[in-house]
Amino acid sequence: MYPSSVSAGSLRILFALLLSLSVCSELKVLVRLNDGQITAETLESDSERDIISVEFRHTDGTLITFLADFKRHVKILRALVLGEPERGQTQYQGLCFISRLEHGEIIPSEAMVRLRQKNPHVIRTAEEKRGLERMSMNMAVNLTLSWHLSSHIRSVCRDAQDFIYTREQDVKYWLQRGVESSIFKVFPQNVENVALPSCSTTTDPWQPCSCSYTLRLEWYPCMLKYCRGHGPSPYKCGIKSCSKAYRFDFYTSRKQLCMWDEES
């Protein structure tokens, strides 16, 4: 039986920012999902490569992975969605959504490697629930050439193959910073200016349509907390935790690859 959820104010004493020389770290926490169920979440950080990853399994078996690449200003959100073989689907379907990592979305990697958990049996709930962000993922990323953008895309998104999506506005940002343009591809409906029907309303399983997928990061360290001591300057004394939901809208070549949309 799980213990009671921890209050937001008690997070200061649950975590300590230790001034160590660690380069890599792994943290495991119990997190309460939006549906009330409990999951085990793994947070890993590497200050030398300047990355942070968050991974957990949802109640329906979907594996969610978030990776922040601070060096390349790239964030990757991957979902491994369990398939339904009786409906002609594979064992699972990989989806990868790549977008620009904004400043302040998550704590720096050098701060993350210093986090230590004092009570691993306490169930975490986020102090701040950030609003839903809706993203139109209207371009694709070539997995083979993806190292031009971030060396981590290939390892995280290898199960997604042809389902690696990004946004035109982010592509423009990366191109201005010298990223090779050949790794990006425009979807057919963008070229032909054709309005696709929603997969949720399409009856033909082989018809191209506009698919939607929503996921939520239930708990992650989004900000550092500062306290005032006896000296003139504040010092790092803990973290603030957040949750955030994303809705991705993207092209798919047939409704058969977007069966969850009819249930949403």
Contacts in CASP RR format, 6 or more apart in sequence:
PFRMAT RR
TARGET T0000
AUTHOR 0000-0000-0000
METHOD contacts of the structure
MODEL  1
MYPSSVSAGSLRILFALLLSLSVCSELKVLVRLNDGQITAETLESDSERD
IISVEFRHTDGTLITFLADFKRHVKILRALVLGEPERGQTQYQGLCFISR
LEHGEIIPSEAMVRLRQKNPHVIRTAEEKRGLERMSMNMAVNLTLSWHLS
SHIRSVCRDAQDFIYTREQDVKYWLQRGVESSIFKVFPQNVENVALPSCS
TTTDPWQPCSCSYTLRLEWYPCMLKYCRGHGPSPYKCGIKSCSKAYRFDF
YTSRKQLCMWDEES
2 30 0 8 1.000
2 38 0 8 1.000
2 123 0 8 1.000
3 121 0 8 1.000
3 122 0 8 1.000
3 123 0 8 1.000
4 123 0 8 1.000
5 32 0 8 1.000
5 122 0 8 1.000
5 123 0 8 1.000
5 124 0 8 1.000
5 125 0 8 1.000
6 14 0 8 1.000
6 122 0 8 1.000
6 123 0 8 1.000
6 124 0 8 1.000
6 125 0 8 1.000
8 125 0 8 1.000
8 127 0 8 1.000
8 241 0 8 1.000
9 127 0 8 1.000
11 124 0 8 1.000
11 127 0 8 1.000
11 238 0 8 1.000
11 239 0 8 1.000
11 240 0 8 1.000
11 241 0 8 1.000
12 225 0 8 1.000
12 237 0 8 1.000
12 238 0 8 1.000
13 118 0 8 1.000
14 117 0 8 1.000
14 118 0 8 1.000
14 119 0 8 1.000
14 122 0 8 1.000
15 115 0 8 1.000
15 116 0 8 1.000
15 117 0 8 1.000
15 118 0 8 1.000
15 238 0 8 1.000
15 239 0 8 1.000
16 115 0 8 1.000
16 116 0 8 1.000
16 118 0 8 1.000
16 238 0 8 1.000
17 111 0 8 1.000
17 114 0 8 1.000
17 115 0 8 1.000
17 224 0 8 1.000
17 236 0 8 1.000
17 237 0 8 1.000
17 238 0 8 1.000
17 239 0 8 1.000
18 114 0 8 1.000
18 116 0 8 1.000
19 114 0 8 1.000
20 113 0 8 1.000
20 114 0 8 1.000
22 47 0 8 1.000
22 113 0 8 1.000
22 114 0 8 1.000
23 46 0 8 1.000
23 47 0 8 1.000
23 48 0 8 1.000
23 113 0 8 1.000
24 44 0 8 1.000
24 45 0 8 1.000
24 46 0 8 1.000
24 47 0 8 1.000
24 48 0 8 1.000
24 113 0 8 1.000
25 44 0 8 1.000
25 45 0 8 1.000
25 112 0 8 1.000
25 113 0 8 1.000
25 114 0 8 1.000
25 115 0 8 1.000
26 42 0 8 1.000
26 43 0 8 1.000
26 44 0 8 1.000
27 42 0 8 1.000
27 43 0 8 1.000
27 44 0 8 1.000
27 115 0 8 1.000
27 116 0 8 1.000
27 117 0 8 1.000
28 40 0 8 1.000
28 41 0 8 1.000
28 42 0 8 1.000
28 43 0 8 1.000
28 117 0 8 1.000
28 120 0 8 1.000
29 40 0 8 1.000
29 41 0 8 1.000
29 43 0 8 1.000
29 117 0 8 1.000
29 120 0 8 1.000
29 124 0 8 1.000
29 219 0 8 1.000
30 38 0 8 1.000
30 39 0 8 1.000
30 40 0 8 1.000
30 41 0 8 1.000
30 120 0 8 1.000
30 121 0 8 1.000
30 122 0 8 1.000
30 123 0 8 1.000
30 124 0 8 1.000
31 38 0 8 1.000
31 39 0 8 1.000
31 40 0 8 1.000
31 41 0 8 1.000
31 56 0 8 1.000
31 123 0 8 1.000
31 124 0 8 1.000
31 125 0 8 1.000
31 218 0 8 1.000
31 219 0 8 1.000
32 38 0 8 1.000
32 123 0 8 1.000
32 124 0 8 1.000
32 125 0 8 1.000
32 218 0 8 1.000
33 39 0 8 1.000
33 58 0 8 1.000
33 59 0 8 1.000
33 218 0 8 1.000
34 216 0 8 1.000
34 218 0 8 1.000
34 243 0 8 1.000
35 59 0 8 1.000
37 59 0 8 1.000
38 123 0 8 1.000
39 56 0 8 1.000
39 57 0 8 1.000
39 58 0 8 1.000
39 59 0 8 1.000
39 218 0 8 1.000
40 56 0 8 1.000
40 57 0 8 1.000
41 54 0 8 1.000
41 55 0 8 1.000
41 56 0 8 1.000
41 124 0 8 1.000
41 218 0 8 1.000
41 219 0 8 1.000
42 53 0 8 1.000
42 54 0 8 1.000
42 55 0 8 1.000
42 56 0 8 1.000
43 52 0 8 1.000
43 53 0 8 1.000
43 54 0 8 1.000
43 112 0 8 1.000
43 115 0 8 1.000
43 220 0 8 1.000
43 221 0 8 1.000
44 52 0 8 1.000
44 53 0 8 1.000
44 55 0 8 1.000
45 51 0 8 1.000
45 52 0 8 1.000
45 53 0 8 1.000
45 109 0 8 1.000
45 112 0 8 1.000
45 113 0 8 1.000
46 109 0 8 1.000
46 113 0 8 1.000
47 109 0 8 1.000
47 110 0 8 1.000
47 112 0 8 1.000
47 113 0 8 1.000
49 71 0 8 1.000
49 109 0 8 1.000
50 69 0 8 1.000
50 70 0 8 1.000
50 71 0 8 1.000
50 109 0 8 1.000
51 67 0 8 1.000
51 68 0 8 1.000
51 69 0 8 1.000
51 70 0 8 1.000
51 71 0 8 1.000
51 109 0 8 1.000
51 152 0 8 1.000
52 67 0 8 1.000
52 68 0 8 1.000
52 70 0 8 1.000
52 106 0 8 1.000
52 107 0 8 1.000
52 109 0 8 1.000
52 112 0 8 1.000
53 65 0 8 1.000
53 66 0 8 1.000
53 67 0 8 1.000
53 68 0 8 1.000
54 65 0 8 1.000
54 66 0 8 1.000
54 67 0 8 1.000
54 217 0 8 1.000
54 220 0 8 1.000
55 63 0 8 1.000
55 64 0 8 1.000
55 65 0 8 1.000
55 66 0 8 1.000
56 63 0 8 1.000
56 64 0 8 1.000
56 218 0 8 1.000
57 63 0 8 1.000
57 64 0 8 1.000
58 64 0 8 1.000
60 82 0 8 1.000
61 82 0 8 1.000
62 79 0 8 1.000
62 80 0 8 1.000
62 81 0 8 1.000
62 82 0 8 1.000
62 215 0 8 1.000
63 78 0 8 1.000
63 79 0 8 1.000
63 80 0 8 1.000
64 77 0 8 1.000
64 78 0 8 1.000
64 79 0 8 1.000
64 215 0 8 1.000
64 217 0 8 1.000
65 76 0 8 1.000
65 77 0 8 1.000
65 78 0 8 1.000
65 79 0 8 1.000
65 80 0 8 1.000
65 156 0 8 1.000
66 75 0 8 1.000
66 76 0 8 1.000
66 77 0 8 1.000
66 78 0 8 1.000
66 217 0 8 1.000
66 220 0 8 1.000
67 75 0 8 1.000
67 76 0 8 1.000
67 78 0 8 1.000
67 152 0 8 1.000
67 156 0 8 1.000
68 74 0 8 1.000
68 75 0 8 1.000
68 101 0 8 1.000
68 105 0 8 1.000
68 106 0 8 1.000
68 109 0 8 1.000
69 75 0 8 1.000
69 76 0 8 1.000
69 101 0 8 1.000
69 150 0 8 1.000
69 152 0 8 1.000
70 101 0 8 1.000
70 108 0 8 1.000
70 109 0 8 1.000
72 149 0 8 1.000
72 150 0 8 1.000
73 100 0 8 1.000
73 101 0 8 1.000
73 173 0 8 1.000
74 98 0 8 1.000
74 99 0 8 1.000
74 100 0 8 1.000
74 101 0 8 1.000
74 149 0 8 1.000
74 150 0 8 1.000
74 152 0 8 1.000
74 153 0 8 1.000
75 98 0 8 1.000
75 99 0 8 1.000
75 100 0 8 1.000
75 101 0 8 1.000
75 105 0 8 1.000
76 96 0 8 1.000
76 97 0 8 1.000
76 98 0 8 1.000
76 150 0 8 1.000
76 152 0 8 1.000
76 153 0 8 1.000
76 156 0 8 1.000
76 157 0 8 1.000
77 96 0 8 1.000
77 97 0 8 1.000
77 98 0 8 1.000
77 99 0 8 1.000
77 215 0 8 1.000
77 246 0 8 1.000
78 94 0 8 1.000
78 95 0 8 1.000
78 96 0 8 1.000
78 97 0 8 1.000
78 156 0 8 1.000
78 157 0 8 1.000
78 159 0 8 1.000
78 160 0 8 1.000
79 94 0 8 1.000
79 95 0 8 1.000
79 213 0 8 1.000
79 215 0 8 1.000
80 92 0 8 1.000
80 93 0 8 1.000
80 94 0 8 1.000
80 159 0 8 1.000
81 92 0 8 1.000
81 93 0 8 1.000
81 94 0 8 1.000
81 95 0 8 1.000
81 213 0 8 1.000
81 260 0 8 1.000
82 91 0 8 1.000
82 92 0 8 1.000
83 89 0 8 1.000
83 90 0 8 1.000
83 91 0 8 1.000
83 92 0 8 1.000
83 93 0 8 1.000
83 259 0 8 1.000
84 259 0 8 1.000
85 91 0 8 1.000
87 256 0 8 1.000
87 259 0 8 1.000
88 256 0 8 1.000
89 256 0 8 1.000
89 259 0 8 1.000
92 159 0 8 1.000
93 163 0 8 1.000
93 257 0 8 1.000
94 159 0 8 1.000
94 160 0 8 1.000
94 161 0 8 1.000
94 163 0 8 1.000
95 160 0 8 1.000
95 163 0 8 1.000
95 165 0 8 1.000
95 213 0 8 1.000
95 248 0 8 1.000
96 141 0 8 1.000
96 153 0 8 1.000
96 156 0 8 1.000
96 157 0 8 1.000
96 160 0 8 1.000
96 163 0 8 1.000
96 164 0 8 1.000
96 165 0 8 1.000
97 135 0 8 1.000
97 137 0 8 1.000
97 165 0 8 1.000
97 166 0 8 1.000
97 246 0 8 1.000
97 248 0 8 1.000
97 250 0 8 1.000
98 141 0 8 1.000
98 149 0 8 1.000
98 150 0 8 1.000
98 153 0 8 1.000
98 157 0 8 1.000
98 164 0 8 1.000
98 165 0 8 1.000
98 166 0 8 1.000
98 170 0 8 1.000
99 135 0 8 1.000
99 166 0 8 1.000
99 167 0 8 1.000
99 170 0 8 1.000
100 170 0 8 1.000
100 173 0 8 1.000
100 174 0 8 1.000
104 222 0 8 1.000
104 223 0 8 1.000
105 222 0 8 1.000
106 220 0 8 1.000
106 221 0 8 1.000
106 222 0 8 1.000
107 221 0 8 1.000
107 222 0 8 1.000
107 223 0 8 1.000
107 224 0 8 1.000
107 239 0 8 1.000
111 221 0 8 1.000
111 224 0 8 1.000
111 236 0 8 1.000
111 239 0 8 1.000
112 221 0 8 1.000
115 221 0 8 1.000
115 239 0 8 1.000
124 219 0 8 1.000
124 241 0 8 1.000
125 219 0 8 1.000
126 218 0 8 1.000
126 219 0 8 1.000
126 220 0 8 1.000
126 241 0 8 1.000
126 242 0 8 1.000
126 243 0 8 1.000
127 240 0 8 1.000
127 241 0 8 1.000
127 242 0 8 1.000
128 222 0 8 1.000
128 240 0 8 1.000
128 241 0 8 1.000
128 242 0 8 1.000
128 243 0 8 1.000
129 242 0 8 1.000
129 243 0 8 1.000
129 244 0 8 1.000
130 222 0 8 1.000
130 242 0 8 1.000
130 243 0 8 1.000
130 244 0 8 1.000
130 245 0 8 1.000
131 244 0 8 1.000
131 245 0 8 1.000
132 214 0 8 1.000
132 245 0 8 1.000
132 246 0 8 1.000
132 247 0 8 1.000
133 244 0 8 1.000
133 245 0 8 1.000
133 246 0 8 1.000
133 247 0 8 1.000
134 246 0 8 1.000
134 247 0 8 1.000
134 249 0 8 1.000
135 167 0 8 1.000
135 246 0 8 1.000
135 247 0 8 1.000
135 248 0 8 1.000
135 249 0 8 1.000
136 167 0 8 1.000
136 249 0 8 1.000
136 250 0 8 1.000
137 165 0 8 1.000
137 166 0 8 1.000
137 167 0 8 1.000
137 248 0 8 1.000
137 249 0 8 1.000
137 250 0 8 1.000
138 167 0 8 1.000
138 168 0 8 1.000
138 186 0 8 1.000
138 187 0 8 1.000
138 190 0 8 1.000
138 250 0 8 1.000
138 251 0 8 1.000
139 165 0 8 1.000
139 166 0 8 1.000
139 167 0 8 1.000
139 168 0 8 1.000
139 171 0 8 1.000
139 184 0 8 1.000
139 185 0 8 1.000
139 186 0 8 1.000
139 187 0 8 1.000
139 190 0 8 1.000
140 162 0 8 1.000
140 164 0 8 1.000
140 165 0 8 1.000
140 166 0 8 1.000
140 184 0 8 1.000
140 185 0 8 1.000
140 186 0 8 1.000
140 187 0 8 1.000
141 149 0 8 1.000
141 153 0 8 1.000
141 157 0 8 1.000
141 164 0 8 1.000
141 165 0 8 1.000
141 166 0 8 1.000
141 183 0 8 1.000
141 184 0 8 1.000
141 185 0 8 1.000
142 164 0 8 1.000
142 182 0 8 1.000
142 183 0 8 1.000
142 184 0 8 1.000
142 185 0 8 1.000
143 153 0 8 1.000
143 154 0 8 1.000
143 157 0 8 1.000
143 158 0 8 1.000
143 160 0 8 1.000
143 161 0 8 1.000
143 164 0 8 1.000
145 180 0 8 1.000
145 182 0 8 1.000
145 183 0 8 1.000
146 153 0 8 1.000
146 154 0 8 1.000
146 157 0 8 1.000
146 164 0 8 1.000
146 183 0 8 1.000
147 153 0 8 1.000
147 154 0 8 1.000
148 179 0 8 1.000
148 180 0 8 1.000
148 183 0 8 1.000
149 174 0 8 1.000
149 179 0 8 1.000
149 183 0 8 1.000
153 164 0 8 1.000
157 164 0 8 1.000
163 252 0 8 1.000
163 257 0 8 1.000
165 248 0 8 1.000
165 250 0 8 1.000
166 184 0 8 1.000
171 184 0 8 1.000
175 181 0 8 1.000
187 251 0 8 1.000
188 194 0 8 1.000
188 208 0 8 1.000
188 251 0 8 1.000
189 195 0 8 1.000
189 196 0 8 1.000
189 208 0 8 1.000
189 251 0 8 1.000
196 208 0 8 1.000
196 209 0 8 1.000
196 210 0 8 1.000
196 251 0 8 1.000
197 207 0 8 1.000
197 209 0 8 1.000
197 210 0 8 1.000
198 209 0 8 1.000
198 210 0 8 1.000
198 212 0 8 1.000
198 261 0 8 1.000
199 209 0 8 1.000
199 210 0 8 1.000
199 211 0 8 1.000
199 212 0 8 1.000
199 252 0 8 1.000
199 255 0 8 1.000
199 258 0 8 1.000
199 261 0 8 1.000
199 262 0 8 1.000
200 212 0 8 1.000
200 261 0 8 1.000
200 262 0 8 1.000
200 264 0 8 1.000
202 209 0 8 1.000
202 255 0 8 1.000
204 255 0 8 1.000
205 254 0 8 1.000
205 255 0 8 1.000
205 256 0 8 1.000
206 254 0 8 1.000
206 255 0 8 1.000
206 256 0 8 1.000
207 254 0 8 1.000
207 255 0 8 1.000
208 251 0 8 1.000
208 252 0 8 1.000
208 253 0 8 1.000
208 254 0 8 1.000
209 252 0 8 1.000
209 254 0 8 1.000
209 255 0 8 1.000
209 258 0 8 1.000
210 249 0 8 1.000
210 250 0 8 1.000
210 251 0 8 1.000
210 252 0 8 1.000
211 249 0 8 1.000
211 250 0 8 1.000
211 251 0 8 1.000
211 252 0 8 1.000
211 257 0 8 1.000
211 258 0 8 1.000
211 261 0 8 1.000
212 247 0 8 1.000
212 248 0 8 1.000
212 249 0 8 1.000
212 250 0 8 1.000
212 258 0 8 1.000
212 261 0 8 1.000
212 264 0 8 1.000
213 247 0 8 1.000
213 248 0 8 1.000
213 250 0 8 1.000
213 260 0 8 1.000
213 261 0 8 1.000
214 245 0 8 1.000
214 246 0 8 1.000
214 247 0 8 1.000
214 248 0 8 1.000
214 264 0 8 1.000
215 245 0 8 1.000
215 246 0 8 1.000
216 243 0 8 1.000
216 244 0 8 1.000
216 245 0 8 1.000
216 246 0 8 1.000
217 242 0 8 1.000
217 243 0 8 1.000
217 244 0 8 1.000
217 245 0 8 1.000
217 246 0 8 1.000
218 243 0 8 1.000
219 241 0 8 1.000
219 242 0 8 1.000
219 243 0 8 1.000
220 241 0 8 1.000
220 242 0 8 1.000
220 243 0 8 1.000
220 244 0 8 1.000
221 239 0 8 1.000
221 240 0 8 1.000
221 241 0 8 1.000
221 242 0 8 1.000
222 239 0 8 1.000
222 240 0 8 1.000
222 241 0 8 1.000
222 242 0 8 1.000
223 239 0 8 1.000
223 240 0 8 1.000
223 242 0 8 1.000
224 236 0 8 1.000
224 238 0 8 1.000
224 239 0 8 1.000
224 240 0 8 1.000
225 236 0 8 1.000
225 237 0 8 1.000
225 238 0 8 1.000
225 239 0 8 1.000
225 240 0 8 1.000
226 234 0 8 1.000
226 235 0 8 1.000
226 236 0 8 1.000
226 237 0 8 1.000
227 234 0 8 1.000
227 235 0 8 1.000
227 237 0 8 1.000
228 234 0 8 1.000
228 235 0 8 1.000
229 235 0 8 1.000
252 258 0 8 1.000
END
